[in-house]
Amino acid sequence: MTQGYCLKERKKVEIANATEVTLKNGRPATQGTCPNCGTKVFRIGKSK
């Protein structure tokens, strides 16, 4: 699983429902939700 930073909880969390997206400039990113609070979590860079 990929980790991201939840801004609401201010800590690193595992990204739930992670999907790979491509930004407008062509960079890969991972988008999903925080499993604890349900807010959107976003991480720029290739997912593992």
Order of alpha helices (4+ residues) and beta strands (2+ residues): beta-beta-beta-beta-beta
